Amino acid sequence: MNDICYLNGEFLSLADAKISVLDRGFIFGEGLYEVMTAVECNLLHYKNHFKRLRDGAKDMQLEIPFSDSELYCLINEVLARNHFACCSVYLQFTKGPAPRNHFYPSEYVPTLFIMTSPFKMPSCLDVVNAILLKDIRWQKCNVKSTSLYANTWAKTMAKTSGGEEAIFEREGILTEGATSNLFLVYEDRVLTPKENEFILSGVTRELVLEILRRKNINYEETVIPTDSLWRADEVLLTSTTKGVVAVKAINGKPIGNGKNFNLGVEIFEAMKALSFT
């Protein structure tokens, strides 16, 4: 395993990659990131990821001194140097090192870091347990910021409870998972929380919506009360590295009959085909 990464103009061993202790991403958690997947060095859906990255950079007033084609070439070079058949690609931008001050620096040189991690594509729909938690995050969840304490806390609470994911609710309304978007399946339609400041615009979420459109399955992006969970036939979670997974139970309470995930399987199979486009 090579473990070659990119950091600020250099390709080097991950173990040798170093940043300044004054990097604003380290000091303030002031950075943006994207996680993509690559199969046989084919970077999947990267245009969607780059668009979300630039939307977040505009919000954070973070200048990205690379074109999309330049970022694509850098990622491809990291992929080529690691030779992973299937991997995730982690890309992170910060405003780089600067004297510690809460004001944004007037001049800065951004830090760009890219690494890859091998993983195995799932061969069938995964089924997990989840917990329901109060959404304690801030009001810019639509920005894919590196400030993820609330998310890592929620994931750890889920693991401690024997689950895989935490589903957030805010004042009786469902938002999303700690690392995923949320879909509720009913007999005649599919519901997903509408995009707002409490929802990350998931790339896989949009792929699932496209699959639903192609299959002429009714869906609605809307406000979903928390108690809607217990009436759903299926609850599905989506993310870049997991694709789509089904939720068997939340807080120990089964979803539907806890056994049949027909639409989940159908979406999973459709997404397998999209993994090579």
C-alpha positions as CSV (number, residue, x, y, z in Angstrom):
1,M,0.0,0.0,0.0
2,N,1.5,3.3,-1.1
3,D,-0.5,5.8,0.9
4,I,0.6,8.7,-1.3
5,C,-1.3,12.0,-0.7
6,Y,-1.1,15.5,-2.1
7,L,-0.4,18.5,0.2
8,N,0.3,22.0,-1.0
9,G,2.1,21.2,-4.2
10,E,3.7,18.0,-3.2
11,F,2.9,14.3,-3.6
12,L,4.3,12.5,-0.5
13,S,3.7,9.7,1.9
14,L,0.8,10.2,4.2
15,A,3.0,9.7,7.2
16,D,5.2,12.6,6.0
17,A,2.4,15.1,5.4
18,K,2.6,18.0,7.8
19,I,0.7,21.3,8.2
20,S,1.4,24.4,10.3
21,V,0.0,24.4,13.8
22,L,-1.3,27.9,12.9
23,D,-3.4,26.5,10.0
24,R,-6.9,27.9,10.4
25,G,-8.3,24.5,9.8
26,F,-6.4,23.2,12.8
27,I,-7.0,26.3,15.0
28,F,-10.6,27.1,14.1
29,G,-11.9,24.1,12.2
30,E,-12.3,26.6,9.4
31,G,-12.2,24.5,6.3
32,L,-14.3,22.6,3.7
33,Y,-14.1,19.0,2.5
34,E,-15.5,16.6,0.0
35,V,-15.5,12.8,0.0
36,M,-15.8,11.1,-3.4
37,T,-15.5,7.6,-4.6
38,A,-13.3,6.2,-7.4
39,V,-13.6,2.8,-9.1
40,E,-10.6,1.7,-11.2
41,C,-9.4,5.3,-11.1
42,N,-12.7,6.5,-12.5
43,L,-13.7,9.5,-10.2
44,L,-17.5,9.3,-9.8
45,H,-19.9,12.3,-9.9
46,Y,-17.0,14.7,-9.3
47,K,-18.8,17.6,-11.0
48,N,-21.5,17.5,-8.3
49,H,-18.9,17.4,-5.6
50,F,-16.9,20.3,-7.1
51,K,-20.1,22.4,-7.3
52,R,-20.9,21.8,-3.7
53,L,-17.3,22.6,-2.7
54,R,-17.4,25.9,-4.5
55,D,-20.8,26.8,-3.0
56,G,-19.4,26.2,0.4
57,A,-16.3,28.2,-0.4
58,K,-18.4,31.2,-1.4
59,D,-20.2,31.0,1.9
60,M,-17.0,30.8,3.8
61,Q,-15.2,33.4,1.7
62,L,-12.5,30.9,0.9
63,E,-10.7,31.4,-2.3
64,I,-10.0,28.2,-4.3
65,P,-7.1,29.0,-6.6
66,F,-7.7,25.9,-8.8
67,S,-10.0,25.3,-11.7
68,D,-12.2,22.2,-11.7
69,S,-10.0,20.6,-14.3
70,E,-6.9,21.3,-12.2
71,L,-8.5,19.7,-9.1
72,Y,-9.5,16.7,-11.2
73,C,-6.0,16.2,-12.5
74,L,-4.5,16.4,-9.0
75,I,-7.0,13.8,-7.7
76,N,-6.3,11.6,-10.7
77,E,-2.5,11.8,-10.0
78,V,-3.1,10.7,-6.4
79,L,-5.3,7.8,-7.6
80,A,-2.6,6.8,-10.1
81,R,0.1,6.7,-7.4
82,N,-2.0,4.6,-5.0
83,H,-3.4,1.9,-7.4
84,F,-6.5,1.2,-5.4
85,A,-9.2,-0.7,-7.3
86,C,-11.9,1.0,-5.3
87,C,-11.4,3.9,-2.9
88,S,-12.7,7.0,-1.3
89,V,-11.1,10.3,-2.1
90,Y,-10.9,12.9,0.7
91,L,-10.2,16.5,-0.4
92,Q,-9.9,19.4,2.1
93,F,-9.3,23.1,1.7
94,T,-8.6,25.6,4.6
95,K,-7.4,29.2,4.6
96,G,-4.0,28.0,5.5
97,P,-1.6,29.3,8.3
98,A,-2.1,32.8,9.7
99,P,-1.6,34.5,13.1
100,R,-4.4,33.4,15.4
101,N,-7.2,35.9,15.1
102,H,-11.0,35.4,14.8
103,F,-11.2,37.8,11.9
104,Y,-10.6,36.3,8.5
105,P,-7.1,37.0,7.3
106,S,-6.9,39.6,4.5
107,E,-4.2,37.6,2.8
108,Y,-3.6,33.9,3.0
109,V,-2.4,30.9,1.0
110,P,-5.0,28.1,1.2
111,T,-4.0,24.6,2.3
112,L,-5.1,21.8,-0.1
113,F,-4.9,18.2,1.0
114,I,-6.0,15.1,-0.9
115,M,-5.8,11.5,0.2
116,T,-7.3,8.2,-0.8
117,S,-8.5,5.2,1.3
118,P,-9.3,1.8,-0.1
119,F,-12.7,0.3,0.6
120,K,-14.9,-2.5,-0.7
121,M,-18.1,-1.7,-2.6
122,P,-21.0,-3.4,-1.0
123,S,-22.4,-6.3,-3.0
124,C,-25.9,-6.1,-1.4
125,L,-28.1,-3.7,0.5
126,D,-26.7,-3.2,4.0
127,V,-29.2,-3.1,6.9
128,V,-28.3,-1.1,10.1
129,N,-29.7,0.0,13.4
130,A,-30.0,3.8,14.2
131,I,-30.8,6.1,17.1
132,L,-32.8,9.3,17.1
133,L,-31.1,12.4,18.6
134,K,-31.8,16.0,19.0
135,D,-30.1,18.0,16.3
136,I,-27.6,20.1,18.2
137,R,-25.7,21.3,15.2
138,W,-25.4,24.9,14.0
139,Q,-27.5,26.7,11.4
140,K,-25.2,26.2,8.4
141,C,-25.4,22.4,8.0
142,N,-25.7,23.0,4.2
143,V,-22.0,24.0,4.2
144,K,-19.7,20.9,4.2
145,S,-17.4,22.3,6.9
146,T,-14.7,20.4,8.7
147,S,-16.2,21.4,12.0
148,L,-17.8,18.1,12.8
149,Y,-17.8,17.7,16.5
150,A,-21.6,17.3,16.7
151,N,-21.5,14.7,14.0
152,T,-18.7,12.6,15.5
153,W,-20.5,12.9,18.9
154,A,-23.7,11.6,17.4
155,K,-22.0,8.7,15.6
156,T,-20.3,7.7,18.8
157,M,-23.6,7.8,20.6
158,A,-25.1,5.5,17.9
159,K,-22.2,3.1,18.2
160,T,-22.4,3.0,22.0
161,S,-26.1,2.1,21.6
162,G,-25.3,-0.7,19.2
163,G,-26.2,1.2,16.1
164,E,-24.5,2.5,13.0
165,E,-26.1,6.0,12.4
166,A,-27.8,8.8,14.3
167,I,-30.9,10.4,12.8
168,F,-31.4,14.1,13.8
169,E,-34.6,15.8,14.7
170,R,-35.0,19.5,15.3
171,E,-38.1,20.8,17.2
172,G,-40.1,17.8,16.1
173,I,-38.9,17.9,12.4
174,L,-36.5,15.3,10.9
175,T,-33.4,16.7,9.3
176,E,-30.8,14.1,8.3
177,G,-28.3,11.6,9.6
178,A,-25.0,12.4,11.2
179,T,-23.3,11.3,8.0
180,S,-26.2,10.7,5.7
181,N,-29.4,12.0,4.1
182,L,-32.7,10.5,5.0
183,F,-35.6,8.9,3.0
184,L,-38.9,7.6,4.3
185,V,-40.7,5.1,2.1
186,Y,-44.5,4.7,2.2
187,E,-46.8,2.5,0.0
188,D,-47.6,5.3,-2.5
189,R,-44.7,7.8,-2.2
190,V,-41.2,8.5,-0.9
191,L,-40.4,11.5,1.4
192,T,-37.1,13.2,2.0
193,P,-36.5,16.4,4.1
194,K,-36.3,19.4,1.8
195,E,-33.0,21.2,1.5
196,N,-32.4,24.1,3.8
197,E,-29.8,25.4,6.2
198,F,-30.2,22.2,8.3
199,I,-29.7,19.8,5.4
200,L,-26.5,19.0,3.4
201,S,-27.1,18.9,-0.3
202,G,-26.0,15.2,-0.7
203,V,-24.6,14.1,-4.0
204,T,-26.0,10.6,-3.4
205,R,-29.3,12.1,-2.3
206,E,-29.6,13.7,-5.7
207,L,-28.7,10.4,-7.5
208,V,-31.5,8.7,-5.6
209,L,-34.0,11.4,-6.6
210,E,-32.9,10.9,-10.2
211,I,-33.4,7.1,-9.9
212,L,-36.9,7.7,-8.4
213,R,-37.7,10.0,-11.4
214,R,-36.5,7.5,-13.9
215,K,-38.7,4.8,-12.3
216,N,-41.7,7.1,-12.0
217,I,-41.9,6.7,-8.3
218,N,-43.7,9.5,-6.5
219,Y,-41.5,11.5,-4.1
220,E,-41.7,14.7,-2.2
221,E,-39.0,17.0,-0.7
222,T,-40.9,18.3,2.3
223,V,-41.0,19.0,6.0
224,I,-41.3,15.6,7.8
225,P,-42.5,15.4,11.4
226,T,-40.5,13.0,13.6
227,D,-43.4,10.7,14.3
228,S,-43.6,9.9,10.6
229,L,-40.7,7.5,11.2
230,W,-42.9,5.1,12.9
231,R,-45.5,4.9,10.1
232,A,-42.9,4.4,7.3
233,D,-42.6,1.0,5.5
234,E,-38.8,1.6,5.0
235,V,-36.3,4.2,6.2
236,L,-33.3,4.6,3.9
237,L,-30.0,6.5,4.4
238,T,-27.7,7.7,1.7
239,S,-24.1,8.8,1.5
240,T,-21.1,8.8,-0.9
241,T,-19.2,5.8,0.6
242,K,-22.2,3.8,1.8
243,G,-24.5,4.4,-1.2
244,V,-27.9,3.5,0.2
245,V,-28.5,1.5,3.4
246,A,-31.8,0.4,5.0
247,V,-32.6,1.0,8.7
248,K,-33.9,-2.0,10.5
249,A,-34.8,-0.3,13.8
250,I,-34.5,3.1,15.4
251,N,-34.0,3.3,19.2
252,G,-34.7,-0.5,19.1
253,K,-38.2,0.0,17.5
254,P,-38.6,-1.8,14.2
255,I,-39.3,0.1,11.0
256,G,-42.1,-1.5,9.1
257,N,-41.9,-5.2,9.6
258,G,-38.1,-4.9,10.0
259,K,-37.5,-7.4,7.3
260,N,-38.6,-6.2,3.9
261,F,-36.7,-3.4,2.2
262,N,-38.0,-3.7,-1.4
263,L,-37.4,-0.2,-2.6
264,G,-34.1,-0.1,-0.8
265,V,-32.9,-3.1,-2.8
266,E,-34.3,-1.6,-6.0
267,I,-32.5,1.7,-5.4
268,F,-29.3,-0.2,-4.4
269,E,-29.3,-2.2,-7.7
270,A,-29.9,1.0,-9.7
271,M,-27.0,2.7,-7.9
272,K,-24.6,-0.1,-8.7
273,A,-25.0,0.7,-12.4
274,L,-24.4,4.4,-11.6
275,S,-21.1,3.5,-9.9
276,F,-19.5,3.1,-13.3
277,T,-20.9,6.3,-14.9
